[in-house]
Amino acid sequence: MNHYVELSNVSFSYPRSKRIIKNITLKLNRSQFTALVGPNGSGKTTLGKLAMGILKPSSGKVFICGKNSTEMTLGEIGKKIGYLFQNPQRQLFALTVAEDIAFSLEWNEHDKAETRRKVTNMLELFQLEHLRNSSPFNLSHGEKERLALAGIFVNHLDYFILDEPTMALDMERKQILSDILEKISSYGIGMLIISHDQDFVNQHADRIIKMSEGEIVYDSTNNLRP
C-alpha cells in the first residue's frame, strides 16, 4: 500500500480544552476510499484537519508523502491534498462561480485555454453551468457545496479529504457525486470521507474507521472489499 498520510502517536487539544485526539496512529493509503464515522464530538473533523495539516498535533507527528506536516506550508500541502470543509462558504471568495473554480488553476499559472476547458467541465459535471456568472454568495447551501467540490476536483490531486460531502445534497445530486467519486477512485486516487451518511459509506468505502471520544475504536483495514 502507498501510505499517503501517516499519523504517528498523534494527540491534539484546543487551548483551554480537554484532549480531543488521543494518541492516534493511522496510515491512510492513496489506493483506498476510507470513511471516517462516529458520533458528533468524537473527533472526526479534528482528525481530518490534522491529516490535512490545517491543525498541528499537540504531540506526535503527521507525515504527508513522507514529509512532516509541520515543515510544510498549507500551500505546499494544497498541491497534494484537496480538502472540503463542512461549511462550504469558507472556501468561496471569488466574484463569480466560474472564477471561483478557476482560482487555484490561475494561481498555479495553468494555461488559460486549459483552465477554461477544465472550468467548463466542472460547471457541467456539478450542474452549475447556469450559475457561471453568479456570485457564489447568492447560491443555496447545496449549490455552494457543489461549487466547493468543483473547486477541489478541478485540481487533479492524489488525495482528497471531504467533510460531510452529502450533507446538503438531494438524492439526484448525491448520485452525481457518487458517480464522480467512483470515477476518481478508479484512477487510484485516495479519499478520506467524514460522514454520518451510512448508506453513502456502505456504497463506497473500502475501509471504515470509527471514532469515539477521540480514539479509533474500529478499523476495517483488514477486512477490505475485494
N, C-alpha and C positions, 0 to 999 in steps of 0.2 A: 504494500500500500504506500501511496505517496502522502506523507504527513505534511499537510499544507500549513496547518496551525497546530501548535502544541502548547498546552498549559502544563506547567510543572510546579506542583505543590503551591498553587495559587490561592491566596486568601485576599479578601477585599472588604473594607468597611468605609462608609462615608463619614465625614467629620462628625463627631459627637453622636455616633450611632453604633449599634452593635454590629458585629461581623456579619456581612451579608453573604459572602462566599467563603467557604470553609475548606481550605487545603485540598483543592481540586487538581487532579492530574488527568489530562484528557488529550487525546490526539484526534484531530479532525482531518479526514482524508479527502483529497481532491476527487477521488473516484466515487464518493458516496453522497447520497441525498440523505442528510441527517435531520431528524426532527427533534427539537428540544421542547419537552412538555412538562407540565406540573401546575400546581395551583398558583393563583395570584400571590405575589410576595415570596415565591420560592427562590428567586434569584435568576430567573431565565434571562431577562433583558440585561441585567448587570453582567452576566456571563457572556452574552453576545457582544456587549460593548468592550469587555476585556479581550475577547478574541479578536476584535477589530482594531484594538489599540486606542479606542476612544478614551477608555479608562486604563489607568496603570495599576498593577497589583500593589496591595499593601505589603505583601510578601510573596515570594515565588517569582517565576518568570513566565513570560509569554513569548513564544517564538513564531514568527511568520516567515515561511520559507527559510527556516533555519536561522533567522536573524532576530535578536532580542528586540521586542517592540519598543522598549524604552530608548533604543538607539535609532529609531525611525521617526520621521515626521508623518503627520496624517496624510500629507500629500504623497509621500512615498508609499504608504500603506494603501491609499486610494487607487494606486495603479495596479494593485494586486487583488484587492477585495472590494466588492461593492456592498453597500450597507443600506437597508431600508429601515428608517425609524418608524416606530409605532404611530407617531403623528407625522404624516407626510408633509404637512405645511412647513416643517422645519427644513425641508430640502428644496423648497421652491422660493425663487427670488428674482427671476428674470421678468421682463416686461410682457413677454408672450409665451405661450405654451411651446411653440417651436424653438424659441430662443433658449428656453429652459433645458430642453432636451439637448440642444447643440452646445451648451456651455462647456462641458468637460472636453468635448472634442476640439473646440476652438482654443481652449486653454492649453491643450497639448499640441496645438498647431497642426491639426489634421488638414489635409487638402480640402478646399472649400466645396468642390463638386462632390467629393466623397462624403463630406459632412451633410450636405443637403440630401444626398441619397439615403444615408442612414437615418436622418431625422424623419424623412418621409416614410421609411419602412416602419419606424417606431410609432408614428402617428396612426398608420393604418393598422398595425398589429394590436394596439391598445385602444382602437376605436376613438381616436382623438382628432381625426382629420378635420372635422367640422369646427373644432376649437383651436385650430392652428394659431390664429391671431388674437385669441382671447387672453385676458390676464389670468395667470394661474390662481390668483386670489379670489376670482369670481366663480371658480369651479365648485361643484359639490364635493363632499368629502370623498366619495368614491372616485370621482374624476381626478381629484388631487392625488389619490393613491396610485391610480393608473399612470398618471404623469410622473410621479416619483419613480415608479418601477421602470417606465420608459427611459428616464434619465440614467438609471443604473444599468439597464440591459443594453443600452446603446454602446457601452464600453464592453468590448469582448474580453472580460477578465476571466481569471481561472477559478475564482471562488466568490460566492455571494452569501451574505447573511441577511435574512429577511425577517423582520419582527412583525408578526401578525399580518401577513400579506393579504389574507382573505377577509379581514375584519369588516370592511365596508363594501364588499363586492356582492352583487346579486348572483343567482345561480348561473346565468349565462356568462357573465364575465369571470366568474370563478372557474368555469370550464375553459375559457380562453386562457386564463393564467395557467391552469393545469397543463394545457397543450404546450404552452411556451416552456414551462419548467421541464416537461418530459423531453422536449427537443433539446434544451440546454444540457440536460443530464446525459443525453445520448452522445454528446460531444466529449464526455469525460470531465465536465466541469462540476466542481463540488458545490454543495449548498448546505447551509445550516438554516433551517426554518424554525422559528419560535412560534408556536401556535397552540391555541385551545381547540382548533377545529379538528376533531378526532377523525372524521370521515376523510378530510383532506390529507391528514397524516397517514392514515391507513392506505390511502390510494397511492401515495408517492414514496414514502420513506423506505430506504434500505436499512436504516438504523434509527432506533428510537432511544433517546436518552430522557430519563425522567428525573426531575429535581424536586427536592423537598427541603425547606428550611436551609437553603444554601449548600446543600450536598447532593451529589448524584446518588440516587437510590436504585436506579435500574439502567442498564445499558445493554441493548440487544446486539452489540457489535459481534458477538459470537454466534448469532442466530440470524444472519442476513438472508434476505430473499435470494434465490438463485438468479 
